[in-house]
């Protein structure tokens, strides 16, 4: 039998329908008006950028248990090492003493980085309350030598700096409570390394657990959530792993929260199919298309809690461009920091935040308060919108001083560099009815993302077909910007799965409508993943009248040059399709790369992504 709630959740993740329609499809959806919902969401939509903090008693372990590094999320160390509750209390919680914690410094740092809201783990999956809970003595005031309530201090600092404040609360996962889901490592372990029950809902197969779950929800989860609302007046509550509780229990919690605080924003991971917005992919590298309100949740390395051996920190440039990419598609970025057990930010995280902050100080207006762009994807970068002003986020600066904005039908009344305090006008001319030329300085104002503001006359009118360019080192057609046909599905969007999948039918294909203003020749390359069973399959790439093909080889991020194509001016379709499928699927396509052939113009400088 099909589990419909999982289907609904998957539909959201795969970007097949709009967020509002999915939220309305949830069980007993809220009867509130659109105006009420919009009023609650106004600050969240304005902010566009927030800080997520995973900090708990596990932080002083730094991903190491009994002298051995633990792979994976550091905050999951109790589960991964199956540490019994008494030992975790005595050897982890009882030794947590973050004497260098400074709430003012944390929030000031977030504010300077451009973050408009701050969310911290009040209780993660280990069941430990990082605040002065009267519901459970298993909390930071009573069970650690620290003896202070850091949440009260953080709440005060957020008010001081004008930052919205909220909590992550693990409502459906609790390894520290005798009745909590997922704390019986060897037996009923729905939240552990393996799900012993199988099927669609583990509780259907294990009805004896339902009274235990109800005792946990009524005795700890709901009372602590009400405690957080009453004592800290949060602006947002962030929940997780709803599949670990029966839907009826999640719905009871949802209704309790909404009754206690109609103004608090609730993310989409409390009840599957319900919530104020969709919390999409953890650790995203790309964003699948979603309508409505959504949020990506990257972290500075690959762990959310502090992990001393995870040195995979991305540069500030990664997050600056990720911010622009999300805002261009109407989404927020909730960027995670895992503070150390002593209460300080890791110096590597601080460096990232300072790098973002330096860019934000100049260019923050191009993110804060913007909405999704009406423009198609541009070869040089991304764009955002604020009323009749477009902000062009130029990742690849034109060396010849000529920046072409493809698909902009509206007349431009003024253009200027956001970094120029005087807003000196840039020269703008129309190339044709669909494209605008902006003459820019030879040197980029910012090495990562230079922002140009253009003011349009009246409402913004565009042509949605993507303009290809011979003035770039390579024009990259990401699958997440393509149109899926048949049963193809987007992957979640992490670096490991930023591809399309389920390519099992000869009728499945992905396409990009494109446009050129002049004759151009490109070298065509595809980048894909493939499982061993897919080895030997054959795919085709149609570019206008050209039809190239390649043979599938197993591997990760395989690069396959296919040959040259020439396209004339006008609109064409680029399509990737199966010729012969081997195994369960053709391949997992990531992107198509069009490189101007030798002798073509190549005037845009590539910048790090």
C-alpha positions as CSV (number, residue, x, y, z in Angstrom):
1,X,0.0,0.0,0.0
2,X,1.3,3.5,-0.8
3,X,2.0,5.9,2.0
4,X,0.3,9.1,0.9
5,X,1.9,11.4,3.3
6,X,5.3,10.3,2.1
7,X,4.2,10.8,-1.4
8,X,3.1,14.4,-0.5
9,X,6.5,15.0,1.2
10,X,8.4,13.6,-1.8
11,X,6.3,15.8,-4.2
12,X,7.4,18.9,-2.3
13,X,11.1,17.8,-2.2
14,X,11.1,17.0,-5.9
15,X,9.6,20.3,-6.8
16,X,6.7,18.8,-8.7
17,X,4.0,21.2,-7.4
18,X,3.9,24.5,-5.7
19,X,4.4,24.9,-2.0
20,X,0.9,26.5,-1.3
21,X,-0.9,23.6,-3.0
22,X,1.0,21.0,-0.9
23,X,0.5,22.9,2.3
24,X,-3.2,23.1,1.7
25,X,-3.3,19.4,1.1
26,X,-2.2,18.6,4.6
27,X,-4.5,17.0,7.1
28,X,-6.9,19.6,8.6
29,X,-5.1,22.5,7.0
30,X,-5.3,25.8,8.8
31,X,-8.5,27.8,8.1
32,X,-6.7,31.1,8.5
33,X,-6.8,33.7,5.7
34,X,-4.0,34.4,3.2
35,X,-3.7,37.9,4.8
36,X,-3.1,36.3,8.3
37,X,-0.5,34.0,6.9
38,X,1.2,36.8,4.9
39,X,1.3,39.0,8.0
40,X,3.1,36.3,10.0
41,X,5.6,35.6,7.2
42,X,6.4,39.3,6.4
43,X,9.6,39.5,8.5
44,X,10.8,36.1,7.3
45,X,10.3,37.0,3.6
46,X,12.1,40.3,4.2
47,X,15.1,38.7,6.0
48,X,16.2,36.3,3.3
49,X,19.2,35.2,5.4
50,X,19.4,33.6,8.8
51,X,21.8,31.8,11.2
52,X,21.2,28.3,12.3
53,X,23.1,27.1,15.4
54,X,23.5,23.4,16.4
55,X,25.0,23.6,19.9
56,X,24.6,21.1,22.7
57,X,26.4,19.0,25.2
58,X,27.7,16.9,22.3
59,X,29.7,20.0,21.1
60,X,32.6,19.5,23.6
61,X,33.1,16.0,22.1
62,X,33.8,17.5,18.7
63,X,32.8,14.3,16.9
64,X,35.2,12.2,18.9
65,X,34.2,9.4,21.3
66,X,36.6,7.5,23.5
67,X,39.5,8.9,21.5
68,X,38.2,7.8,18.1
69,X,36.8,10.2,15.4
70,X,33.2,9.5,14.4
71,X,32.1,10.0,10.8
72,X,29.0,11.9,10.1
73,X,27.0,14.6,12.0
74,X,28.7,15.3,15.3
75,X,25.3,16.0,16.9
76,X,24.3,12.4,16.2
77,X,27.2,10.9,18.1
78,X,24.9,9.3,20.8
79,X,23.0,7.4,18.2
80,X,25.9,6.5,16.0
81,X,27.9,5.2,19.0
82,X,24.8,3.8,20.8
83,X,25.9,5.5,24.0
84,X,23.5,4.5,26.8
85,X,21.5,7.3,28.5
86,X,23.3,7.0,31.9
87,X,26.7,7.1,30.3
88,X,25.8,10.0,28.0
89,X,24.5,11.9,31.1
90,X,27.6,11.3,33.1
91,X,30.3,11.5,30.6
92,X,28.9,14.1,28.1
93,X,26.2,16.3,29.7
94,X,27.8,16.5,33.1
95,X,31.1,17.7,31.6
96,X,29.6,20.4,29.4
97,X,30.9,23.8,30.7
98,X,31.1,26.5,27.9
99,X,32.7,29.2,30.0
100,X,33.6,31.3,27.0
101,X,30.0,31.6,25.7
102,X,29.1,35.2,24.9
103,X,25.6,35.7,23.6
104,X,26.2,39.3,22.6
105,X,29.2,38.3,20.5
106,X,27.2,35.5,18.7
107,X,24.3,37.8,17.7
108,X,26.5,40.7,16.8
109,X,28.5,38.4,14.5
110,X,25.3,37.2,12.9
111,X,24.0,40.7,12.4
112,X,27.3,41.9,10.9
113,X,27.2,38.9,8.5
114,X,23.8,40.1,7.2
115,X,21.6,37.6,9.1
116,X,18.1,38.7,9.9
117,X,17.1,35.8,12.1
118,X,18.7,33.4,14.5
119,X,17.6,29.8,15.3
120,X,19.3,27.6,17.9
121,X,18.8,24.1,19.1
122,X,16.7,24.2,22.3
123,X,16.6,20.4,22.3
124,X,18.2,18.2,19.7
125,X,17.7,14.5,19.3
126,X,19.7,13.7,22.4
127,X,16.8,15.0,24.5
128,X,18.9,17.5,26.4
129,X,17.3,20.9,27.0
130,X,19.7,23.8,26.4
131,X,17.6,26.1,28.5
132,X,16.2,26.2,32.1
133,X,13.4,23.7,31.6
134,X,10.9,23.1,34.4
135,X,9.6,20.1,32.5
136,X,12.8,18.0,32.7
137,X,15.8,18.4,34.9
138,X,17.9,17.0,32.0
139,X,18.9,20.6,31.1
140,X,21.8,22.9,31.0
141,X,21.0,24.7,34.3
142,X,20.5,21.6,36.4
143,X,22.7,18.9,34.7
144,X,25.9,20.8,33.8
145,X,28.5,22.8,35.7
146,X,27.7,25.8,33.5
147,X,24.5,26.4,35.4
148,X,23.2,29.3,33.2
149,X,20.4,29.7,30.6
150,X,22.1,30.7,27.4
151,X,18.7,30.9,25.6
152,X,17.7,33.8,27.8
153,X,20.9,35.6,27.0
154,X,20.6,35.0,23.3
155,X,17.0,36.2,23.4
156,X,18.0,39.4,25.0
157,X,20.9,39.9,22.5
158,X,18.5,39.3,19.5
159,X,16.3,42.1,20.8
160,X,19.3,44.4,21.3
161,X,20.5,43.9,17.7
162,X,17.0,43.7,16.0
163,X,17.4,40.0,15.0
164,X,14.4,37.7,15.0
165,X,14.8,34.8,17.4
166,X,13.7,31.2,17.3
167,X,14.3,27.6,18.3
168,X,15.0,24.2,16.7
169,X,13.1,21.7,18.8
170,X,13.3,18.0,18.1
171,X,9.7,17.1,18.8
172,X,9.8,13.6,17.3
173,X,13.2,12.3,18.3
174,X,14.5,11.9,21.9
175,X,17.3,9.6,22.8
176,X,17.4,10.8,26.4
177,X,13.8,10.1,27.5
178,X,12.7,6.6,28.4
179,X,9.6,7.1,26.3
180,X,11.3,9.0,23.5
181,X,11.3,7.7,19.9
182,X,14.6,6.1,18.9
183,X,16.2,5.5,22.2
184,X,16.1,1.7,22.3
185,X,19.2,0.9,20.2
186,X,18.8,-2.8,19.8
187,X,15.0,-3.2,19.7
188,X,12.3,-0.6,18.7
189,X,14.6,1.8,17.0
190,X,12.7,3.9,14.4
191,X,15.3,6.6,14.6
192,X,18.5,4.6,14.6
193,X,20.8,3.3,12.0
194,X,18.1,0.8,10.8
195,X,14.4,0.7,10.8
196,X,13.4,-2.7,12.1
197,X,9.7,-2.2,11.4
198,X,9.8,-1.5,7.7
199,X,6.6,-0.6,5.8
200,X,5.2,2.9,5.4
201,X,4.6,3.8,9.1
202,X,6.7,2.0,11.7
203,X,4.0,2.6,14.4
204,X,1.4,0.7,12.3
205,X,3.7,-2.4,12.6
206,X,4.3,-1.8,16.3
207,X,1.1,-0.6,17.9
208,X,2.5,-1.4,21.3
209,X,4.7,1.7,20.9
210,X,1.8,4.2,20.4
211,X,1.0,4.5,24.2
212,X,4.7,5.1,24.9
213,X,4.8,7.7,22.2
214,X,1.7,9.4,23.5
215,X,3.3,9.5,27.0
216,X,6.4,11.2,25.5
217,X,4.4,13.8,23.5
218,X,2.1,14.7,26.4
219,X,4.8,14.5,29.1
220,X,7.7,16.2,27.5
221,X,7.4,17.3,23.9
222,X,4.3,19.5,24.1
223,X,5.0,20.8,27.6
224,X,8.6,21.9,26.6
225,X,7.3,23.6,23.4
226,X,4.7,25.5,25.4
227,X,7.5,26.4,27.9
228,X,9.6,27.8,25.1
229,X,6.8,29.9,23.8
230,X,5.7,31.2,27.2
231,X,9.2,32.0,28.5
232,X,11.1,33.2,25.4
233,X,8.4,34.5,22.9
234,X,10.1,33.1,19.8
235,X,9.5,34.4,16.4
236,X,10.0,31.1,14.7
237,X,10.0,27.4,15.7
238,X,11.9,24.9,13.6
239,X,10.9,21.2,13.8
240,X,12.4,18.1,12.2
241,X,11.9,14.4,11.4
242,X,8.1,14.3,11.4
243,X,8.2,10.7,10.1
244,X,9.4,9.5,13.5
245,X,6.0,10.2,15.0
246,X,2.5,9.2,13.9
247,X,0.9,11.9,11.9
248,X,-1.9,12.3,14.5
249,X,0.7,13.2,17.2
250,X,2.5,15.7,14.9
251,X,-0.9,17.3,14.2
252,X,-1.7,17.6,17.9
253,X,1.6,19.4,18.4
254,X,1.0,21.7,15.4
255,X,-2.4,22.7,16.7
256,X,-1.0,23.3,20.2
257,X,1.7,25.6,18.8
258,X,-0.7,27.6,16.6
259,X,-3.1,28.1,19.5
260,X,-0.3,29.2,21.9
261,X,1.2,31.6,19.5
262,X,-0.6,32.5,16.3
263,X,2.3,34.8,15.3
264,X,5.1,32.3,15.5
265,X,6.4,31.0,12.1
266,X,6.4,27.2,11.8
267,X,8.6,25.5,9.3
268,X,7.4,22.6,7.2
269,X,8.9,19.7,9.2
270,X,6.4,19.5,12.0
271,X,3.5,17.9,10.0
272,X,4.3,16.6,6.6
273,X,2.3,18.7,4.1
274,X,1.7,21.6,6.5
275,X,3.6,24.6,7.8
276,X,4.4,28.2,6.9
277,X,7.2,27.3,4.4
278,X,9.2,24.5,3.1
279,X,12.5,23.7,4.7
280,X,14.1,22.1,1.6
281,X,17.5,20.4,1.3
282,X,20.1,20.1,4.0
283,X,23.6,21.1,2.7
284,X,22.3,22.3,-0.7
285,X,24.6,22.9,-3.7
286,X,21.7,23.5,-6.1
287,X,18.0,24.3,-5.7
288,X,15.2,22.4,-7.3
289,X,12.3,24.7,-8.4
290,X,9.7,25.5,-5.8
291,X,6.9,28.0,-5.8
292,X,6.0,29.9,-2.7
293,X,8.2,30.3,0.5
294,X,11.1,27.9,1.0
295,X,14.5,27.8,2.7
296,X,17.8,26.0,2.0
297,X,19.9,24.8,5.0
298,X,23.6,24.8,4.2
299,X,26.3,24.4,6.8
300,X,29.9,25.6,6.8
301,X,31.4,22.1,6.6
302,X,29.5,18.8,6.4
303,X,28.4,18.5,10.0
304,X,25.8,20.7,11.8
305,X,27.3,20.2,15.3
306,X,31.0,21.2,15.7
307,X,33.2,18.4,14.4
308,X,36.9,19.0,15.0
309,X,38.0,16.5,12.3
310,X,35.6,17.8,9.5
311,X,37.8,20.3,7.7
312,X,35.6,20.5,4.6
313,X,34.7,24.2,5.2
314,X,33.6,26.1,2.1
315,X,34.9,29.6,1.4
316,X,32.8,32.7,2.0
317,X,32.4,32.9,-1.8
318,X,30.4,29.7,-1.8
319,X,27.8,31.1,0.5
320,X,27.7,34.6,-1.1
321,X,26.8,33.0,-4.5
322,X,24.5,30.5,-2.8
323,X,22.6,33.4,-1.2
324,X,22.2,35.1,-4.6
325,X,21.1,31.8,-6.2
326,X,18.5,31.2,-3.5
327,X,17.1,34.7,-3.5
328,X,16.9,34.6,-7.3
329,X,14.6,31.6,-6.9
330,X,12.5,33.2,-4.1
331,X,14.1,31.3,-1.2
332,X,15.9,32.0,2.1
333,X,19.3,30.7,3.3
334,X,19.5,29.5,6.9
335,X,23.2,29.0,7.3
336,X,24.4,26.7,10.0
337,X,27.3,27.3,12.5
338,X,28.4,24.6,15.0
339,X,30.0,26.4,17.9
340,X,32.6,24.6,20.0
341,X,32.0,23.1,23.4
342,X,33.8,26.1,25.1
343,X,31.1,28.4,23.7
344,X,33.2,30.0,21.0
345,X,32.7,29.9,17.2
346,X,35.3,27.9,15.4
347,X,37.9,30.3,13.9
348,X,37.2,28.8,10.4
349,X,33.5,29.6,10.8
350,X,34.3,33.1,12.0
351,X,36.4,33.7,8.9
352,X,33.6,32.6,6.7
353,X,31.1,34.9,8.5
354,X,33.5,37.8,8.2
355,X,33.9,37.2,4.5
356,X,30.2,37.2,4.0
357,X,29.8,40.3,6.2
358,X,32.3,42.3,4.1
359,X,30.3,41.5,1.0
360,X,27.0,42.1,2.7
361,X,28.0,45.5,4.0
362,X,28.2,46.7,0.5
363,X,25.7,44.6,-1.3
364,X,23.1,43.5,1.3
365,X,20.3,45.5,-0.3
366,X,20.5,43.1,-3.3
367,X,19.3,40.2,-1.0
368,X,17.3,41.7,1.9
369,X,13.7,42.4,1.0
370,X,14.0,41.0,-2.6
371,X,11.8,38.6,-4.4
372,X,12.4,36.0,-7.0
373,X,13.7,37.3,-10.4
374,X,11.5,37.4,-13.5
375,X,14.6,37.1,-15.7
376,X,15.7,33.8,-17.1
377,X,19.1,32.4,-15.9
378,X,22.0,34.5,-17.2
379,X,25.3,33.2,-18.4
380,X,27.2,35.6,-16.1
381,X,25.3,34.9,-12.8
382,X,22.0,35.5,-11.1
383,X,19.5,38.3,-10.4
384,X,17.1,39.4,-7.8
385,X,14.2,41.9,-7.7
386,X,12.9,44.7,-5.5
387,X,9.8,46.4,-7.1
388,X,10.9,47.7,-10.5
389,X,14.6,47.4,-9.6
390,X,16.7,44.4,-10.7
391,X,19.9,43.5,-9.0
392,X,22.4,41.7,-11.3
393,X,24.7,39.4,-9.4
394,X,27.6,39.1,-11.8
395,X,29.8,36.2,-10.9
396,X,31.7,36.3,-14.2
397,X,32.7,39.9,-15.0
398,X,33.0,41.0,-18.6
399,X,36.6,41.8,-19.5
400,X,35.5,43.8,-22.5
401,X,33.1,46.0,-20.4
402,X,30.0,44.8,-22.1
403,X,27.4,43.1,-20.0
404,X,24.3,41.7,-21.8
405,X,21.1,41.3,-19.9
406,X,19.1,38.6,-21.8
407,X,15.4,38.7,-21.9
408,X,14.8,42.2,-20.4
409,X,12.0,43.7,-22.5
410,X,11.5,46.7,-20.2
411,X,13.3,50.0,-20.8
412,X,16.0,50.8,-18.3
413,X,15.9,54.3,-16.8
414,X,19.1,54.0,-14.8
415,X,21.9,51.5,-13.9
416,X,24.6,51.8,-11.3
417,X,27.1,49.7,-9.4
418,X,25.8,49.0,-5.9
419,X,29.4,49.4,-4.6
420,X,29.4,53.0,-5.9
421,X,28.2,55.2,-3.1
422,X,27.5,58.0,-5.6
423,X,25.4,55.8,-7.9
424,X,27.1,57.2,-10.9
425,X,25.0,56.0,-13.9
426,X,26.3,53.3,-16.2
427,X,25.6,53.6,-19.9
428,X,22.7,51.5,-21.1
429,X,21.5,50.7,-24.6
430,X,19.1,48.3,-26.2
431,X,20.6,45.7,-28.4
432,X,17.2,44.4,-29.7
433,X,13.6,44.2,-28.3
434,X,14.7,41.4,-25.9
435,X,18.2,42.3,-24.7
436,X,19.9,45.2,-23.0
437,X,23.6,46.2,-23.0
438,X,25.2,47.8,-19.9
439,X,28.7,49.2,-20.3
440,X,30.7,48.5,-17.1
441,X,34.2,49.3,-15.8
442,X,37.0,47.0,-16.8
443,X,37.7,45.9,-13.2
444,X,35.0,44.0,-11.2
445,X,34.1,45.8,-7.9
446,X,34.0,42.4,-6.2
447,X,35.9,39.2,-7.1
448,X,33.0,36.9,-6.2
449,X,29.8,38.7,-6.8
450,X,29.6,42.3,-8.2
451,X,26.2,43.7,-8.1
452,X,24.6,46.1,-10.6
453,X,21.3,47.7,-9.9
454,X,19.0,48.6,-12.8
455,X,15.8,50.6,-12.5
456,X,13.2,49.7,-15.0
457,X,10.4,51.8,-16.4
458,X,7.1,50.5,-15.1
459,X,6.4,46.9,-14.3
460,X,9.2,44.5,-15.5
461,X,8.5,42.7,-18.7
462,X,10.7,39.8,-19.8
463,X,11.2,37.0,-22.3
464,X,11.7,33.8,-20.4
465,X,13.9,32.0,-22.9
466,X,17.5,31.7,-21.8
467,X,20.0,33.7,-23.9
468,X,23.1,31.7,-24.7
469,X,26.4,33.6,-24.8
470,X,29.7,33.2,-26.7
471,X,31.2,35.7,-24.3
472,X,31.6,33.3,-21.4
473,X,34.3,30.6,-20.8
474,X,31.4,28.1,-20.6
475,X,27.6,28.4,-20.6
476,X,26.4,25.9,-18.0
477,X,22.9,24.5,-18.3
478,X,22.2,23.0,-14.8
479,X,19.5,20.3,-14.7
480,X,17.8,22.2,-11.9
481,X,17.1,25.0,-14.4
482,X,15.8,22.6,-17.0
483,X,12.3,21.3,-17.8
484,X,11.7,17.7,-16.8
485,X,9.5,15.4,-18.9
486,X,8.1,12.0,-18.2
487,X,8.9,10.5,-14.8
488,X,12.3,12.2,-14.2
489,X,12.8,13.6,-10.7
490,X,15.2,16.1,-9.2
491,X,17.6,14.9,-6.6
492,X,17.7,16.7,-3.3
493,X,20.4,19.1,-4.5
494,X,23.4,18.4,-2.2
495,X,26.8,18.2,-3.9
496,X,26.4,14.4,-3.9
497,X,23.0,14.4,-5.5
498,X,22.5,17.6,-7.5
499,X,21.2,15.6,-10.5
500,X,18.0,14.3,-12.1
501,X,17.1,10.7,-11.3
502,X,14.6,7.9,-12.0
503,X,15.5,8.0,-15.7
504,X,14.0,4.6,-16.5
505,X,11.7,5.2,-19.5
506,X,12.4,6.0,-23.2
507,X,9.9,8.8,-22.9
508,X,11.9,10.6,-20.2
509,X,13.9,13.6,-21.2
510,X,15.1,17.0,-20.0
511,X,15.1,20.2,-22.1
512,X,16.1,23.8,-22.1
513,X,14.6,26.4,-24.5
514,X,17.5,28.7,-25.5
515,X,18.0,31.7,-27.8
516,X,20.9,33.2,-29.7
517,X,21.2,36.6,-31.5
518,X,24.0,35.4,-33.8
519,X,25.5,32.4,-35.4
520,X,27.6,30.5,-32.8
521,X,29.5,27.3,-32.5
522,X,29.9,25.4,-29.2
523,X,31.7,22.3,-27.9
524,X,29.1,20.2,-26.0
525,X,30.0,18.3,-22.8
526,X,27.7,16.5,-20.4
527,X,28.4,15.8,-16.7
528,X,26.6,12.9,-15.0
529,X,26.7,10.2,-12.4
530,X,26.0,6.5,-13.3
531,X,25.7,3.3,-11.4
532,X,27.5,0.1,-12.5
533,X,24.2,-1.3,-13.9
534,X,23.9,1.7,-16.2
535,X,27.2,1.0,-17.9
536,X,26.8,0.8,-21.7
537,X,23.6,2.8,-22.0
538,X,23.4,5.4,-24.7
539,X,22.1,8.9,-24.4
540,X,21.4,11.5,-27.0
541,X,21.8,15.3,-27.0
542,X,19.8,17.3,-29.5
543,X,20.9,20.9,-30.0
544,X,18.7,22.4,-32.7
545,X,19.1,20.2,-35.7
546,X,22.2,18.5,-34.3
547,X,21.9,15.1,-32.7
548,X,24.9,13.9,-30.7
549,X,25.2,10.8,-28.6
550,X,27.4,9.3,-25.9
551,X,27.8,6.0,-24.0
552,X,27.2,5.9,-20.3
553,X,30.1,4.9,-18.1
554,X,29.8,4.3,-14.4
555,X,31.2,6.9,-12.0
556,X,30.6,10.2,-10.2
557,X,30.6,13.5,-12.1
558,X,31.7,11.8,-15.3
559,X,32.6,14.3,-18.0
560,X,31.8,13.3,-21.5
561,X,32.7,15.6,-24.5
562,X,30.3,15.0,-27.4
563,X,31.5,17.2,-30.2
564,X,30.6,20.6,-31.8
565,X,27.3,22.1,-32.8
566,X,26.5,25.3,-34.6
567,X,23.3,27.3,-34.0
568,X,21.9,30.2,-35.8
569,X,20.0,33.2,-34.4
570,X,16.6,32.5,-32.9
571,X,15.0,30.1,-30.5
572,X,16.1,26.5,-30.3
573,X,15.6,23.5,-27.9
574,X,18.4,21.6,-26.3
575,X,17.3,18.1,-25.2
576,X,18.9,15.2,-23.5
577,X,17.1,11.9,-24.0
578,X,17.7,8.1,-23.8
579,X,18.7,6.0,-26.8
580,X,19.2,2.8,-24.9
581,X,18.8,2.2,-21.1
582,X,20.8,-0.4,-19.4
583,X,19.9,-1.5,-15.8
584,X,17.4,0.5,-13.8
585,X,18.1,3.9,-15.2
586,X,20.0,5.7,-18.0
587,X,22.2,7.9,-15.8
588,X,21.9,10.8,-13.4
589,X,22.6,14.0,-15.3
590,X,24.0,17.0,-13.5
591,X,24.6,19.6,-16.2
592,X,25.3,20.3,-19.8
593,X,28.2,22.6,-20.7
594,X,28.4,24.7,-23.8
595,X,31.9,26.0,-24.5
596,X,32.4,28.6,-27.3
597,X,34.5,26.8,-29.9
598,X,38.0,28.0,-30.6
599,X,38.0,31.4,-32.3
600,X,34.7,32.5,-30.7
601,X,34.6,35.4,-28.3
602,X,35.6,34.6,-24.7
603,X,35.4,37.8,-22.7
604,X,33.9,36.9,-19.4
605,X,36.3,36.0,-16.6
606,X,35.3,32.9,-14.6
607,X,35.0,33.3,-10.8
608,X,34.8,30.7,-8.1
609,X,31.4,29.2,-7.4
